[in-house]
């Protein structure tokens, strides 16, 4: 229908009448009928001579009168040939044009109008990944056997006998017990004597309490002089317990399957991210379209440099200070950011904000202008880098996962030996302390 929609030099005519009268605005007879195609469109010949001839036959008077309109198979063959003869523009890879043309016609049009195309339809980002199949690699990853869970080994040393206590320690121990027993008996005798001789209950009660307090302190003031044997055994037990606990913690971190499972979980999240890249890419492009006005405004503000503006109180030295903080254009001016810059208080910040408002007032949104090609290129580059990064992760993931598994199994052997040694030392230390 659009082939009949154009401009007639002597006024507009209804579309139905244009079709009926075969006013084909792209045809070779358009000039004789005083017809012009819509502005900013390609010529029919730009699509190649064979395509132009088919359109002429389809919409010309002679084709209808002679029943010579193209058949479906002719259209199919012509467009297949056109597809094979297309070149990719060297300036914008979204543009395609016929090889018979010396220059890209789309670039010529975009010199005077907004970009025609935004690449959002491709299911994959345009980079060569034929050498890598992430789904296939994921299936190979799932075939790598897990090292499995492994509880901390349990060692029983029931036959351990504590180290005998030196005879001097035994004598000192019993001597201490004897002195304490004597102190307790003496306290009891004094309490009985007082009970017999003191008639006043209050005085008797206070006297007994006092004597018990004094004698108790005296009894327990006797220390067992064992030459430090008890302290040594307790310290040895504490150190053995500390070593066992440290090795048990190492086992949990290095000898279980936690590292292996974490790597699998990481790769699974990357696989999901990889599969969702096309949707994420489209979403960001969609946001570009949705936020065209805000983005156009940002690009507009980027063109106004503080160094070239006449802003009260902002000279060359202050301009350099601003630039050192990344504030160079009207776009960079934000109230909170400015207050972090030395020498900028309420007055100077106010001058800058006022200048930015003046610049903003000059901005006019162009709804015809599509998303900026540079912004699209930034997004495309971002997702291309993401894709390559994930592919690189997967390319080396099989070897890394096997290394993790092997390392876990080796650590189990090493830690089992160390744990057995530590368990024996702990059991011996415990038995030694129990003899004191």
C-alpha positions as CSV (number, residue, x, y, z in Angstrom):
1,X,0.0,0.0,0.0
2,X,2.9,2.4,0.7
3,X,4.0,2.2,-2.9
4,X,1.0,4.4,-3.8
5,X,1.6,6.9,-0.9
6,X,3.5,9.9,-2.1
7,X,3.2,13.6,-3.0
8,X,1.2,14.8,-5.9
9,X,2.4,18.3,-7.1
10,X,-1.2,19.4,-7.7
11,X,-2.6,18.4,-4.3
12,X,-3.3,15.2,-2.3
13,X,-5.6,12.5,-3.6
14,X,-7.3,9.7,-1.7
15,X,-5.3,6.5,-1.3
16,X,-8.1,4.4,-3.0
17,X,-8.0,6.7,-6.0
18,X,-4.2,6.5,-6.2
19,X,-4.3,2.7,-6.2
20,X,-7.1,2.6,-8.8
21,X,-5.2,5.0,-11.1
22,X,-1.9,3.2,-10.6
23,X,-0.2,6.2,-9.2
24,X,3.0,4.3,-8.3
25,X,5.2,7.0,-6.8
26,X,8.4,5.0,-7.2
27,X,7.8,4.0,-10.8
28,X,9.5,5.3,-14.0
29,X,6.3,7.1,-15.0
30,X,5.9,9.0,-11.7
31,X,7.4,12.2,-13.2
32,X,5.0,12.2,-16.1
33,X,2.1,11.9,-13.7
34,X,3.6,14.7,-11.5
35,X,4.1,12.3,-8.6
36,X,6.9,12.4,-6.1
37,X,7.8,9.7,-3.5
38,X,7.7,10.6,0.2
39,X,10.7,12.6,1.5
40,X,13.8,10.8,2.9
41,X,13.2,7.5,1.2
42,X,15.5,5.4,-1.1
43,X,15.1,5.1,-4.8
44,X,13.6,1.9,-6.2
45,X,16.8,1.3,-8.2
46,X,18.8,1.3,-4.9
47,X,17.3,-2.1,-4.3
48,X,18.9,-3.4,-7.5
49,X,17.7,-3.4,-11.2
50,X,15.9,-6.8,-11.0
51,X,13.9,-5.8,-8.0
52,X,13.0,-2.4,-9.6
53,X,11.8,-4.2,-12.7
54,X,9.6,-6.5,-10.7
55,X,7.9,-3.6,-9.0
56,X,7.5,-1.9,-12.4
57,X,5.8,-5.0,-13.7
58,X,3.6,-5.3,-10.6
59,X,2.3,-1.7,-10.6
60,X,2.5,-0.4,-14.2
61,X,-0.5,-0.1,-16.5
62,X,1.1,-2.3,-19.2
63,X,1.6,-5.1,-16.8
64,X,-2.0,-5.2,-15.8
65,X,-3.3,-4.8,-19.3
66,X,-1.0,-7.6,-20.6
67,X,-1.5,-9.8,-17.5
68,X,2.3,-9.7,-17.0
69,X,2.5,-9.2,-13.3
70,X,5.4,-11.1,-11.6
71,X,4.6,-14.6,-10.2
72,X,5.4,-15.5,-6.6
73,X,8.4,-17.6,-7.6
74,X,9.9,-14.6,-9.4
75,X,9.7,-12.6,-6.2
76,X,11.3,-15.3,-4.2
77,X,14.2,-15.8,-6.5
78,X,14.8,-12.0,-6.8
79,X,14.8,-11.4,-3.1
80,X,17.1,-14.4,-2.5
81,X,19.5,-12.9,-5.1
82,X,19.2,-9.5,-3.4
83,X,20.0,-11.1,0.0
84,X,23.2,-12.7,-1.4
85,X,24.3,-9.4,-3.1
86,X,24.0,-7.2,0.0
87,X,27.1,-5.5,1.5
88,X,27.6,-4.5,5.1
89,X,28.2,-0.7,5.6
90,X,31.7,0.1,6.8
91,X,30.4,3.0,9.0
92,X,27.4,1.2,10.6
93,X,27.0,-2.6,10.5
94,X,23.3,-2.3,10.8
95,X,23.1,-0.8,7.3
96,X,23.0,-3.2,4.3
97,X,22.9,-2.1,0.7
98,X,23.3,-3.6,-2.8
99,X,26.8,-4.2,-4.2
100,X,26.0,-2.2,-7.3
101,X,26.0,1.0,-5.3
102,X,29.2,2.9,-4.7
103,X,28.1,4.3,-1.3
104,X,25.7,3.3,1.5
105,X,22.4,5.1,0.7
106,X,21.3,4.8,4.4
107,X,24.3,6.8,5.6
108,X,23.5,9.5,3.0
109,X,19.9,9.8,4.3
110,X,21.0,9.8,8.0
111,X,23.1,12.9,7.3
112,X,19.8,14.8,7.2
113,X,17.5,12.7,9.3
114,X,17.5,10.6,12.4
115,X,18.9,7.0,12.3
116,X,16.5,4.6,10.7
117,X,17.5,1.4,12.4
118,X,18.3,0.2,15.9
119,X,19.5,-3.4,16.3
120,X,17.3,-5.1,18.8
121,X,16.0,-8.1,17.0
122,X,19.1,-10.3,16.9
123,X,18.9,-13.3,19.3
124,X,22.7,-13.2,19.8
125,X,25.2,-10.4,19.9
126,X,27.2,-10.1,16.7
127,X,30.4,-11.8,17.6
128,X,31.8,-15.1,16.4
129,X,31.3,-17.8,19.0
130,X,31.1,-20.7,16.6
131,X,34.0,-22.3,18.4
132,X,32.2,-22.5,21.8
133,X,28.9,-24.1,22.9
134,X,28.1,-23.1,26.5
135,X,25.2,-25.6,26.7
136,X,27.4,-28.4,25.6
137,X,30.1,-27.4,28.1
138,X,27.5,-27.3,30.8
139,X,26.5,-30.9,30.1
140,X,30.2,-32.0,30.3
141,X,30.5,-30.1,33.6
142,X,27.6,-32.1,35.0
143,X,29.4,-35.4,34.2
144,X,32.4,-34.5,36.5
145,X,31.8,-36.6,39.7
146,X,31.5,-34.8,43.0
147,X,34.1,-35.6,45.7
148,X,31.1,-36.2,47.9
149,X,30.4,-35.2,51.5
150,X,32.9,-36.4,54.1
151,X,32.4,-36.0,57.9
152,X,35.4,-35.4,60.1
153,X,37.1,-38.8,60.9
154,X,36.4,-40.3,64.3
155,X,39.4,-41.8,66.2
156,X,39.1,-43.9,69.3
157,X,42.1,-44.3,71.6
158,X,40.4,-46.1,74.5
159,X,43.6,-48.0,75.5
160,X,45.5,-44.8,76.3
161,X,46.9,-44.7,79.8
162,X,47.8,-41.4,81.4
163,X,51.4,-40.6,82.2
164,X,52.1,-41.5,85.9
165,X,52.2,-38.6,88.3
166,X,55.7,-38.1,90.0
167,X,55.9,-39.3,93.6
168,X,56.8,-35.8,94.8
169,X,53.5,-34.5,93.4
170,X,51.6,-37.3,95.1
171,X,53.2,-36.4,98.5
172,X,52.5,-32.7,98.0
173,X,48.9,-33.5,97.1
174,X,48.3,-35.6,100.2
175,X,50.1,-33.1,102.4
176,X,47.8,-30.4,101.2
177,X,44.8,-32.6,101.8
178,X,46.1,-33.3,105.4
179,X,46.5,-29.6,106.2
180,X,43.1,-28.8,105.0
181,X,41.6,-31.7,107.0
182,X,43.4,-30.5,110.1
183,X,42.1,-26.9,109.6
184,X,38.5,-28.2,109.3
185,X,38.7,-30.4,112.4
186,X,40.2,-27.6,114.5
187,X,37.5,-25.2,113.3
188,X,34.8,-27.8,114.4
189,X,36.4,-28.2,117.9
190,X,36.5,-24.4,118.5
191,X,32.9,-24.1,117.4
192,X,31.8,-26.9,120.0
193,X,33.8,-25.2,122.8
194,X,32.2,-21.9,122.1
195,X,28.8,-23.5,122.0
196,X,29.2,-24.9,125.5
197,X,30.6,-21.8,127.1
198,X,28.7,-18.9,125.5
199,X,25.1,-18.6,126.7
200,X,24.1,-15.6,124.5
201,X,22.8,-17.0,121.2
202,X,23.5,-13.8,119.2
203,X,27.1,-13.7,120.4
204,X,27.5,-17.4,119.8
205,X,26.1,-17.1,116.3
206,X,28.4,-14.2,115.3
207,X,31.5,-16.0,116.9
208,X,30.9,-19.2,115.0
209,X,30.4,-17.3,111.7
210,X,33.6,-15.4,112.2
211,X,35.6,-18.5,113.2
212,X,34.3,-20.4,110.2
213,X,35.3,-17.6,107.9
214,X,38.9,-17.3,109.3
215,X,39.5,-21.1,109.4
216,X,38.1,-21.6,105.9
217,X,40.5,-19.1,104.5
218,X,43.3,-20.6,106.4
219,X,42.5,-24.1,105.3
220,X,42.4,-23.2,101.6
221,X,45.5,-21.1,101.8
222,X,47.6,-24.3,101.7
223,X,48.9,-24.7,98.1
224,X,50.0,-28.0,96.6
225,X,53.6,-27.4,95.7
226,X,53.8,-30.0,92.8
227,X,56.6,-28.2,90.9
228,X,54.2,-26.9,88.2
229,X,53.1,-30.4,87.1
230,X,49.4,-29.7,87.2
231,X,49.8,-26.4,85.2
232,X,52.0,-28.2,82.6
233,X,49.4,-30.9,82.1
234,X,46.5,-28.5,81.8
235,X,48.4,-26.3,79.3
236,X,49.3,-29.3,77.2
237,X,45.6,-30.3,77.1
238,X,44.6,-26.8,76.1
239,X,47.2,-26.7,73.3
240,X,46.2,-30.2,72.0
241,X,42.5,-29.1,72.0
242,X,43.4,-26.0,70.1
243,X,45.2,-28.0,67.4
244,X,42.4,-30.4,67.0
245,X,39.8,-27.6,66.7
246,X,42.0,-25.8,64.0
247,X,42.4,-29.0,62.0
248,X,38.6,-29.8,62.2
249,X,37.9,-26.3,60.9
250,X,40.3,-26.9,58.0
251,X,38.6,-30.1,57.2
252,X,35.2,-28.3,56.9
253,X,36.7,-25.7,54.6
254,X,39.0,-27.8,52.4
255,X,38.1,-31.5,52.6
256,X,34.3,-31.4,52.2
257,X,32.5,-30.8,48.8
258,X,31.7,-27.1,49.6
259,X,34.3,-25.7,47.2
260,X,33.1,-28.0,44.4
261,X,29.5,-27.2,45.0
262,X,30.2,-23.5,45.1
263,X,32.0,-23.7,41.7
264,X,29.0,-25.6,40.2
265,X,26.6,-23.0,41.6
266,X,28.7,-20.1,40.2
267,X,28.8,-21.7,36.8
268,X,25.1,-22.4,36.8
269,X,24.4,-18.7,37.6
270,X,26.8,-17.7,34.8
271,X,25.0,-20.1,32.4
272,X,21.6,-18.5,33.3
273,X,23.1,-15.1,32.8
274,X,24.6,-16.1,29.5
275,X,21.3,-17.5,28.2
276,X,19.5,-14.3,29.3
277,X,22.0,-11.9,27.6
278,X,19.9,-11.4,24.5
279,X,16.8,-10.4,26.7
280,X,19.0,-8.2,28.9
281,X,20.5,-6.6,25.8
282,X,17.0,-5.9,24.3
283,X,15.8,-4.5,27.6
284,X,18.7,-2.0,27.8
285,X,18.0,-1.0,24.2
286,X,14.3,-0.6,25.0
287,X,15.3,1.7,27.9
288,X,17.3,3.8,25.5
289,X,14.1,4.2,23.4
290,X,12.0,4.8,26.5
291,X,14.4,7.4,27.9
292,X,15.2,9.1,24.7
293,X,14.3,12.6,26.0
294,X,16.5,12.3,29.1
295,X,19.4,10.8,27.1
296,X,19.1,13.5,24.4
297,X,19.1,16.1,27.1
298,X,22.3,14.6,28.6
299,X,24.0,14.6,25.3
300,X,22.9,18.2,24.8
301,X,24.4,19.3,28.1
302,X,27.7,17.5,27.3
303,X,28.3,20.0,24.6
304,X,28.5,22.9,27.0
305,X,31.9,23.2,28.7
306,X,32.3,25.2,31.9
307,X,35.7,26.4,30.6
308,X,34.1,28.1,27.6
309,X,31.2,29.7,29.6
310,X,31.1,33.0,31.3
311,X,29.9,32.1,34.8
312,X,30.2,34.7,37.6
313,X,32.9,33.9,40.1
314,X,34.2,30.9,38.2
315,X,37.6,31.7,36.7
316,X,40.3,29.5,35.1
317,X,41.8,28.3,38.4
318,X,38.4,27.2,39.7
319,X,37.6,25.6,36.4
320,X,40.7,23.4,36.7
321,X,39.7,22.4,40.2
322,X,36.3,21.4,38.9
323,X,37.9,19.4,36.1
324,X,40.1,17.5,38.5
325,X,36.8,16.3,40.1
326,X,35.4,15.2,36.8
327,X,33.1,18.3,36.4
328,X,33.7,19.8,33.0
329,X,30.3,20.2,31.3
330,X,26.8,21.2,32.2
331,X,25.9,17.5,32.4
332,X,28.4,17.0,35.3
333,X,26.9,19.8,37.5
334,X,25.1,18.2,40.4
335,X,24.4,20.0,43.7
336,X,25.7,17.3,46.0
337,X,28.8,16.7,44.0
338,X,29.7,20.4,43.9
339,X,29.7,20.7,47.7
340,X,32.5,18.1,47.8
341,X,34.8,20.3,45.8
342,X,37.2,22.6,47.7
343,X,36.5,26.3,47.4
344,X,32.9,25.8,46.4
345,X,30.3,27.0,48.8
346,X,26.7,28.1,48.6
347,X,27.4,31.1,46.3
348,X,29.6,29.5,43.6
349,X,27.4,26.3,43.6
350,X,24.4,28.6,43.1
351,X,26.1,30.3,40.1
352,X,26.9,26.9,38.5
353,X,23.4,25.5,39.0
354,X,21.9,28.7,37.6
355,X,24.0,28.4,34.5
356,X,23.0,24.8,34.0
357,X,19.3,25.8,34.2
358,X,19.9,28.4,31.5
359,X,21.5,25.7,29.3
360,X,18.7,23.2,30.0
361,X,16.1,25.8,29.0
362,X,17.6,25.8,25.5
363,X,17.1,22.0,25.1
364,X,14.4,20.8,22.7
365,X,13.4,17.2,22.5
366,X,13.3,15.7,19.0
367,X,10.8,12.8,19.0
368,X,11.8,11.8,15.5
369,X,15.4,11.2,16.5
370,X,16.1,7.6,17.4
371,X,18.5,6.4,20.1
372,X,22.0,7.6,19.6
373,X,24.3,5.1,17.7
374,X,27.1,5.8,20.2
375,X,24.9,4.8,23.1
376,X,23.8,1.6,21.3
377,X,27.5,0.9,20.6
378,X,28.3,1.2,24.3
379,X,25.6,-1.2,25.3
380,X,26.6,-3.6,22.6
381,X,30.2,-3.5,23.7
382,X,29.2,-4.0,27.3
383,X,27.2,-7.2,26.4
384,X,29.9,-8.4,24.0
385,X,32.4,-8.2,26.8
386,X,30.0,-10.0,29.2
387,X,29.5,-12.7,26.7
388,X,33.2,-13.2,26.1
389,X,33.9,-13.2,29.8
390,X,31.3,-15.9,30.5
391,X,32.6,-18.0,27.5
392,X,36.1,-17.7,28.8
393,X,34.9,-18.9,32.3
394,X,33.3,-21.9,30.7
395,X,36.2,-22.6,28.4
396,X,38.5,-23.2,31.5
397,X,35.8,-24.4,33.9
398,X,36.1,-28.1,33.2
399,X,39.8,-28.1,34.1
400,X,39.3,-25.9,37.1
401,X,36.5,-28.1,38.4
402,X,38.6,-31.3,38.1
403,X,41.4,-29.5,39.9
404,X,39.1,-28.6,42.7
405,X,37.9,-32.2,43.0
406,X,41.5,-33.6,43.0
407,X,42.6,-31.0,45.5
408,X,39.8,-31.9,47.9
409,X,40.6,-35.6,47.7
410,X,44.4,-34.9,48.3
411,X,43.6,-32.7,51.3
412,X,41.4,-35.4,52.8
413,X,44.4,-37.8,52.9
414,X,46.7,-35.1,54.3
415,X,44.2,-33.9,56.9
416,X,43.3,-37.4,58.0
417,X,46.9,-38.1,59.0
418,X,47.2,-34.7,60.8
419,X,43.8,-35.3,62.5
420,X,44.8,-38.7,63.7
421,X,48.0,-37.3,65.2
422,X,46.1,-34.5,66.9
423,X,43.4,-36.8,68.2
424,X,46.0,-39.1,69.8
425,X,47.7,-36.1,71.4
426,X,44.4,-34.8,72.7
427,X,43.4,-38.2,74.1
428,X,46.8,-38.5,75.9
429,X,46.6,-35.0,77.3
430,X,43.1,-35.7,78.6
431,X,44.2,-38.9,80.3
432,X,47.2,-37.1,81.8
433,X,45.0,-34.3,83.3
434,X,42.6,-36.8,84.8
435,X,45.4,-38.3,86.9
436,X,46.1,-35.0,88.7
